[in-house]
Structures are given as structure tokens and as C-alpha cells.
Amino acid sequence: MKTLLFTLDPWNPDPVVLKESADVIRRGGLVAFPTETVYGLGANALDPEAVKKIYAAKGRPSDNPLILHLSRPEQAEYLVYMDDRARRLMAAFWPGPLTLVLKARDVIPPVTRGGLDTAALRMPDHPIASALIEASGCPLAAPSANVSGRPSPTDAQTVWQDLQGRVDRVLDGGPVRVGIESTVVDISTERPLLLRPGGMSREILEEFLGVPLGVPDGQSKRRSPGTRYRHYAPAVPVKIWSPGDPLELEEGYSPSEWAFMGLSEPPAHFGYVLRFASVENYARGVFTGFRTLETVWKGIVAEWPPESGVGLGLRDRILRAASISEGE
């Protein structure tokens, strides 16, 4: 497959490129595009054969559900069973890095929702994503545009490195703003559950809902992507370090052979140090850091960030990069 790359002005994207890209989607093809969180790999979410191409291109397990991306909140009514709570959350936080899990209508193919009776929906806050979805005339199933298990892409060049020859088009809208995936909240049951922390803080959602978000069990966690398999992992080991704790590396390795990334002064003399000015910057740069540092150093020490705000989602990504989770 020949992959075409198009560079677009995020605030004034070329309407011809968007129309042609929407035609590719309608014909069952794959188009990678920017969102505010990470780059997504889009296909017509209602076309089972197109969705299967996503799994094949990424090497993704077929029981890992995909998020449906919308351009307008009212599109959700056709796809899932809505209630007032869902409508209030959409009105308050869409577009934005919040994915909602609801009971699915039959119009969504089982392959898109990983065989579950629920579906995950979100409305990205990016002009190229919104325009592409609107021009396509259908919801886009769009996981991160990378080989499954690798650090998610926050720029088009990373998408190109992973998926050239596997997808029809890559739309380059520049670097993303958030840097980690959306927060996923299950509202298909009475108590809302935080299935995956991400770009929207738990504190903001709990204040809006007036109740604490519940902790999912193993079964309910399956309703979200990015929770059951090893994800976000660079090609070298990742060790987690908390300020004040002793540094523990693989036996026989020296810190001078490893890189450090985080917010604090590193606990040893590392071969390379990547320090961020804020937790938000850390989240924005963590995946790019993983991919850059893996090419030179024998391992990466990642500082354990604060738990509040986007730090909770950042913790989740670092933990999954550093360890093998359920399903592997």
C-alpha cells in the first residue's frame, strides 16, 4: 500500500485534502489524523471490514474496543442509549479529552466495540479531526495511530515511522496539545467508573458529577481500550523512580548508560536528562521522550509524577510502559 502524507494548517485545513480523505474513509480506507490528545488512525466505525483493517494495520488484539469519534454531540443519540447524565457531560466537556462508555445500539458493529454490549464515544477538540469526521458523514473508529504496544504518536512523523505502507493517508497537523489519551468514564451503570485516567482530570469530573468515580473490576475495565494489554512501551527497559527513594537499576548497569526523564533533579549522574517544567509538559512529552531516548540509551528512568490533574493519567502511561499488565 502506498501511504500519502499531507501537511495541513490546523486552523485552515485544505478543503480539497479533507474531501479526498473523507472519500478514502467512505471507501473503507484508513486515514491517520491529529486530535488534541494523540494522533488517531481513523476508519468508518460502522463498516466492519474497514474496522478490521485498523486491527490489522496496528497488530491490535481484536477484543480491544475502539473509541468512536464524533464531530457533534447529537450524533451519539443514533449510536448509544443516552440519558440526562450523558447529555450533561457531553454539553460540559465535549469537545475535549473525555470518552464516555454507554450501552451500544445495534448499529455499531461488534468488531468496533470489541464484542461488548457497550461503546466508547468522544468528540475530539481539534479542527482537523472535527472537519474530517464531518466530511466523512460517519463516526470514526480511531485508536492511536501506532503499532500496538508502542508509545502513542504525538506528531505525524511518528505515525509515518510506524504505519507507512499500512494506511492510505497521514494528515500532518503538527504536534498535539495534551500528549496522552483521553480519560474514559463508564456511565453505562448507576455509579460512574473511571476506566482509564487521561487528559481530563478526575477531580474536575467528580466535582461536576457530585460523586466519586468508582474503581472498575476486571470485567468492567474491558469496556475501555488501553487497560488490558501492555501499552506505550519503548524498546528499552523503563524503571519508575519516586523522589526520595533509592535508585534501582538492572544489575550490571550504570546510570551513565541510562536516560532520566521527569520533573526533579535526577538521583544520579545519568547519560542524558530530560526535565520538564510542569506535569502538563511531562504528559505532553512522555511518549516522544520514550521514542527518542530508546534509540541511544540502554534504559529509561521515569520519575513518578504527582497524582492530581493530568498526573494520574501520566502515572498510568508510565506504569504500563514499565510493566507487563493483564493480558500479556
C-alpha positions in Angstrom: 0.0 0.0 0.0 1.2 3.5 -0.8 0.8 5.9 2.0 0.3 9.6 1.2 1.3 12.4 3.7 -0.4 15.8 3.7 0.7 18.8 5.8 -2.3 20.9 6.9 -2.8 24.2 8.6 -4.7 23.1 11.7 -6.8 26.3 11.7 -7.3 26.5 7.9 -7.1 22.9 6.6 -7.2 22.5 2.8 -10.8 21.6 2.0 -9.7 19.5 -1.1 -7.4 17.3 1.0 -10.2 16.9 3.6 -12.7 16.0 1.0 -10.4 13.4 -0.6 -9.5 12.0 2.8 -13.3 11.7 3.6 -13.7 9.8 0.3 -11.0 7.4 1.4 -12.9 6.8 4.7 -16.2 6.2 2.9 -14.5 3.7 0.6 -13.3 1.7 3.6 -9.8 3.1 3.8 -7.6 4.3 6.7 -6.6 7.9 7.5 -4.4 8.9 10.3 -5.2 12.4 11.7 -4.4 14.6 14.7 -6.5 15.1 17.8 -5.7 17.2 20.9 -4.6 14.1 22.7 -2.6 11.9 20.3 -2.8 11.1 16.6 -5.6 8.6 15.7 -6.0 6.0 13.0 -9.5 6.5 11.6 -11.9 4.3 9.7 -15.6 4.2 9.2 -16.8 2.9 12.6 -19.9 1.4 11.1 -18.1 -0.6 8.4 -16.9 -3.9 9.9 -14.4 -4.6 7.1 -12.9 -1.1 7.4 -12.5 -1.6 11.2 -10.8 -4.9 10.7 -8.2 -3.0 8.7 -7.4 -0.9 11.8 -6.7 -4.0 13.8 -4.5 -5.4 11.0 -2.5 -2.2 10.5 -1.8 -1.8 14.2 -1.4 -5.5 15.1 -4.0 -4.9 17.7 -5.9 -7.6 19.7 -9.4 -7.8 18.2 -11.1 -7.9 21.7 -9.7 -4.4 22.5 -12.6 -2.0 21.8 -12.2 1.1 19.7 -13.4 4.7 20.5 -15.9 6.2 18.1 -15.0 9.8 17.3 -17.8 12.3 16.6 -18.0 15.8 15.3 -21.2 16.8 17.1 -22.8 15.6 20.4 -26.2 14.8 18.9 -24.6 12.1 16.7 -24.3 10.0 19.9 -28.1 9.5 20.0 -28.0 7.2 17.0 -25.2 5.1 18.4 -25.8 4.6 22.1 -28.6 4.7 24.6 -28.5 8.1 26.1 -29.7 9.6 29.4 -29.6 13.0 31.0 -26.3 12.4 32.8 -24.6 11.5 29.4 -26.1 14.6 27.8 -24.9 16.9 30.6 -21.4 15.5 30.5 -21.3 16.0 26.7 -22.6 19.5 27.0 -20.0 20.4 29.6 -16.9 18.6 28.3 -17.2 18.0 24.6 -15.2 18.6 22.6 -12.3 17.5 24.8 -10.3 14.6 26.1 -13.2 12.8 27.7 -14.5 9.4 26.4 -17.9 8.1 27.7 -18.9 4.5 27.7 -22.6 3.8 27.2 -24.8 0.9 26.2 -24.4 0.4 22.4 -27.2 0.3 19.8 -27.0 -2.5 17.2 -25.9 0.0 14.5 -22.3 -0.3 15.9 -20.7 -3.5 14.6 -19.5 -5.9 17.3 -15.9 -5.7 15.9 -15.8 -1.9 16.6 -16.8 -2.4 20.3 -14.6 -5.5 20.9 -17.7 -7.8 21.1 -19.0 -5.9 24.1 -22.6 -4.5 24.7 -21.1 -1.1 25.3 -19.4 1.5 23.1 -16.9 4.3 23.9 -17.5 7.7 22.3 -15.7 11.0 22.3 -15.6 14.3 20.4 -12.0 15.5 19.8 -11.1 19.1 20.3 -9.1 19.6 17.1 -10.2 21.4 13.9 -8.7 18.8 11.5 -10.3 15.9 13.4 -13.7 17.6 13.5 -13.6 18.6 9.9 -12.6 15.1 8.7 -15.4 13.4 10.8 -18.0 15.9 9.5 -16.9 15.5 5.9 -16.9 11.7 6.2 -20.5 11.6 7.3 -19.9 8.8 9.8 -18.3 8.3 13.2 -14.6 7.4 13.0 -13.2 4.4 14.9 -9.8 5.7 15.8 -7.3 4.2 18.2 -3.8 5.8 18.5 -2.0 5.7 15.1 0.9 3.5 16.1 1.9 -0.1 16.1 0.1 -1.8 19.0 2.0 -1.6 22.3 4.4 1.1 21.2 4.4 4.7 22.6 1.5 6.7 21.2 2.2 9.2 18.4 2.1 12.9 19.2 3.3 14.1 15.8 2.8 12.9 12.2 6.5 11.8 11.7 6.0 9.1 14.4 2.8 7.9 12.7 4.8 7.7 9.4 7.6 5.7 11.1 5.1 3.1 12.4 2.4 2.9 9.7 3.9 3.9 6.4 2.7 1.3 3.9 -0.1 0.1 6.2 -2.5 3.1 5.8 -3.8 5.2 3.0 -3.2 8.7 4.3 -1.5 10.6 7.1 -2.7 14.1 7.8 0.0 16.2 9.5 -1.5 18.9 11.7 1.6 19.5 13.8 2.3 18.4 17.4 -0.6 17.6 19.7 -1.6 19.7 22.7 -2.3 17.2 25.5 0.0 14.3 24.7 -1.8 11.4 26.5 -5.0 9.7 25.5 -8.5 10.7 26.8 -10.0 9.9 30.1 -12.5 7.1 29.8 -15.6 7.1 32.1 -18.2 4.3 32.1 -21.7 5.7 32.6 -23.5 2.6 31.5 -24.2 1.7 35.1 -25.6 3.7 38.0 -22.3 4.6 39.5 -19.8 6.2 37.1 -16.5 4.3 36.8 -13.1 5.7 35.9 -11.9 3.1 33.4 -8.8 4.9 32.2 -7.3 8.2 33.6 -6.1 10.6 30.9 -6.2 14.1 29.6 -9.2 15.2 31.7 -8.6 15.3 35.4 -10.6 13.0 37.8 -11.1 16.0 40.2 -13.0 18.1 37.6 -15.3 15.2 36.7 -16.0 14.3 40.3 -16.9 17.9 41.1 -19.2 18.0 38.1 -21.0 14.7 38.9 -21.1 15.3 42.7 -19.9 11.7 43.4 -16.5 10.0 43.5 -15.7 7.9 40.4 -15.8 4.2 41.1 -12.9 1.8 40.6 -13.6 -0.8 37.9 -13.2 -4.5 38.4 -11.5 -6.7 35.8 -14.7 -7.2 33.8 -15.8 -3.6 33.6 -12.3 -2.4 32.8 -12.6 -4.3 29.5 -15.0 -1.7 28.3 -12.1 0.7 27.7 -9.2 0.5 25.3 -5.7 0.7 26.8 -6.4 -1.1 30.0 -5.7 -4.8 29.5 -2.6 -5.2 27.4 0.9 -3.8 27.7 1.0 -0.3 26.1 3.2 2.7 25.5 6.4 0.7 25.9 9.7 1.8 24.3 12.2 -0.8 23.1 14.4 -0.5 26.3 13.5 -1.1 30.0 11.6 1.6 31.9 12.2 2.0 35.6 10.0 4.1 37.9 11.6 6.4 40.5 9.9 8.4 43.2 11.7 11.4 44.7 13.4 10.4 48.0 13.6 6.7 47.0 16.8 4.9 46.3 17.6 4.3 42.6 17.4 0.7 41.5 18.7 -0.3 38.0 19.2 -3.6 36.3 22.2 -5.4 37.8 25.4 -4.5 36.0 24.1 -1.2 34.5 25.4 2.2 35.4 23.2 5.4 35.4 25.6 6.8 32.8 24.2 4.2 30.3 20.6 5.2 31.1 18.5 8.4 30.5 16.3 10.2 33.0 13.0 11.9 32.4 10.9 13.8 34.9 10.4 16.9 36.9 13.0 16.8 39.7 16.8 16.8 40.0 17.8 13.3 39.0 19.1 11.0 41.7 22.3 10.0 39.9 24.6 11.1 37.1 22.7 9.9 34.0 23.9 9.8 30.5 21.0 12.1 29.5 18.5 14.1 31.5 15.1 15.3 30.1 13.5 17.6 32.7 10.0 19.1 32.2 8.9 22.4 33.7 5.4 21.1 34.7 3.3 17.9 34.9 1.4 19.1 31.8 4.6 19.4 29.9 5.7 16.0 31.2 2.5 14.4 29.8 2.9 16.3 26.5 6.4 14.9 26.1 6.4 11.5 27.7 5.7 9.5 24.5 8.1 11.5 22.4 10.7 11.1 25.2 10.3 7.3 25.2 10.8 7.1 21.4 13.8 9.5 21.3 15.6 8.0 24.3 15.2 4.4 23.3 17.4 4.9 20.3 20.5 5.8 22.3 20.3 4.6 25.9 20.1 1.2 27.5 17.2 2.1 29.7 15.0 5.0 30.9 14.3 6.1 34.5 10.9 7.9 34.6 10.0 9.9 37.6 6.7 9.1 39.3 4.6 12.2 38.9 2.0 13.7 41.3 -1.3 12.0 41.3 -3.5 15.1 40.8 -4.7 16.5 37.5 -3.2 15.1 34.3 -0.6 13.4 36.6 -2.9 10.5 37.2 -3.1 9.7 33.5 0.6 10.2 33.2 1.2 7.7 36.0 -1.0 5.1 34.2 1.1 5.5 31.0 4.4 5.2 32.7 3.3 2.2 34.7 2.1 0.4 31.6 5.3 1.2 29.8 7.4 -0.1 32.7 5.5 -3.4 33.4 3.5 -6.2 31.9 -0.2 -5.9 32.7 -3.1 -8.3 32.4 -3.4 -9.9 29.0 0.3 -10.1 28.2 
